[in-house]
Amino acid sequence: MLLTSPSQNNAHGFSLIEAMVVVAVLSVLAAVAAPSFHSLLLRWRVQQVTNSLQSSLQFARSEAIKRGGRVVMQKITTNTNGCVAPSPNREWDCGWFICADTNNNGSCAASEPVLLRYDSPGTVHITRTGGNNRIIFNRHGLVSGTYIGFNLVPRDQSISHPATRGLCMSSGGRIRTVSSEEVPCNG
């Protein structure tokens, strides 16, 4: 049998001072890391919308080839999230949808089938650099005009912000993403 004397301390765990030191160290680390997490979050949000826009353009091209043309990608002026896009045709902040243009008038009517819809999260300002509020795809998957460009900028930031991206699409369908130094797309 093992006997212990009352002078031995059998306490386990952390003292209050040790816990306070750990909390202080974690607070300092969090304060140092927070700014880099914010810029990382901005880049991630812009990249998410850029990928969705690129996928939508590729989807519209493939649908136009499959359907013999008559496919339109058009900006959403208002959406279910309460977004109200500014009146300029080049502002695509609320998102976009792709429809089968069954009446072949170059626009999406309410009666025409919607093939895809993307509601923008509202954290990215999306501006089209050439053209207007719609993109028309012909039977070869080509678009009218020489190129299509979009600027994707974090909300409430300037176009020179490091997270800014440009999405450029040639009339032949080649899509490339450019960094903030190359924005806006010029073909």
HELIX and SHEET records of a PDB file:
HELIX    1   1 LEU A   16  ARG A   67  1                                  52    
HELIX    2   2 SER A  180  GLU A  182  5                                   3    
SHEET    1   A 4 VAL A 114  ASP A 119  0                                        
SHEET    2   A 4 GLY A  95  ALA A 100 -1                                        
SHEET    3   A 4 VAL A  71  LYS A  75 -1                                        
SHEET    4   A 4 ARG A 134  PHE A 137 -1                                        
SHEET    1   B 4 VAL A 124  ARG A 128  0                                        
SHEET    2   B 4 TYR A 147  PRO A 154 -1                                        
SHEET    3   B 4 ARG A 165  SER A 170 -1                                        
SHEET    4   B 4 ILE A 175  SER A 179 -1                                        
END                                                                             
